[in-house]
Amino acid sequence: MKEDKLKEVLDLFEYEELIRMREELHENVSFLKKEIDSRIEHIENNKDNICVTCGRKIKHDDHAIQLVFGPTNVKKKANFCAMDCLEYFIRKLRELDTKVDRGIIKDQNDLEKEFGDFDSLEF
Ligand SMILES: [Zn+2]
């Protein structure tokens, strides 16, 4: 599988490029290593992999929960590592709703301040 993918990628290179790559193989290996490291880091730091409540990394084999919420035109996405974290977040949403009703939260800034604890939540 891995070798087949690599062959597909190599098919994209012209003869001259292959010759150059063979000459620069040592440098290209370190380039490749750097690229792979950077992609792995990007995937690991992806906010979809972090619980918005506790900040724990969510493993793909965990029973993670994703919540899509907000008004129909401004959907937000939040990921949770467990039911407890989801419940905490829902409680926070309920408080938020009350604060909006009472005029304590008036704009986007207030909203972001209110959700400051939830580092990985994007607005
Ligand atoms: Zn959590």
Residues whose N, C-alpha, C, O or C-beta is under 5 A from the ligand:
A	BS01	ZN	C51 T53 C54 R56 F80 C81 A82 C85
